């Protein structure tokens, strides 16, 4: 060990008001760290609890968990974008967008594990044991949206017609696009899946919408005086990959398993899924102002 390193270690503990010798002696006895402890492998591998004996249910659970972890990575980047304060250079922002696009690409390309990698008949049996749970109830999916764009952008054209001229947050959330999955405006009936989801998460969604006000990716982007073509391209690429390509891959999978031979099966979350899941119905875009003069993001 170099003297310089020893000196730095001593200074570190002295600054904490601690005796450096105690810690250095502790190091003598400490066991080396192992991969399995650091990565928490045992915990991770103990998190799959199938409800049936169908082998592919494990594939289904693990793949959902992989998606949740990928969303966690994306939210980790988004938190840093939301907190960013220096808009004199684009480098940080561009790098973060690149990461978000890379993770979205992972979500899209790996989705084949669902589209091709499940036995059709087995899936259609074990899924019945999961009702009324649904991927719809992924809170991270909604957190990510609220970190990317002002919540008003999550109201589709039909929803906007119902809004008063200057709606408060509660009114916006009552008309947010994803309520169409479980709230029937004609009958006033709310599905169990939606009710349970809102009971658990709605307050946290509203609180996030408040805390990210003025700091969403879109609003942060607007702080660049003269954004480069490259940055604009990355913003649009992320918007398109996440809100159109991934959504369409997911819809294609739902269609394969739930709409065979023209017969529409009821989804576990009970939504009118054929209509609801189509990007054209949701009209979700994080950065709609970037697409004004084009129709690339027209959700077809
Ligand atoms: C065989 C595979 C899958 C099928 C057939 C399927 C089907 C569906 C259906 C029908 C819905 C509409 C809600 C409902 O009524 O349940 C839905 C929503 C959703 N699913 Fe899946 N899904 C699959 C895999 C996944 C995976 C792996 C994820 C990853 C977490 C996921 C995430 C979501 C999300 C986030 C929603 C809400 C989408 C939105 O609001 O735009 N799904 N899914």
Boltz pocket constraint, residues with backbone or C-beta under 6 A from the ligand:
constraints:
  - pocket:
      binder: B
      contacts: [[A, 60], [A, 63], [A, 64], [A, 67], [A, 68], [A, 114], [A, 115], [A, 118], [A, 123], [A, 133], [A, 134], [A, 135], [A, 136], [A, 137], [A, 138], [A, 141], [A, 178], [A, 181], [A, 250], [A, 253], [A, 254], [A, 255], [A, 257], [A, 258], [A, 267], [A, 268], [A, 269], [A, 270], [A, 271], [A, 272], [A, 273], [A, 276], [A, 277], [A, 282]]
      max_distance: 6.0
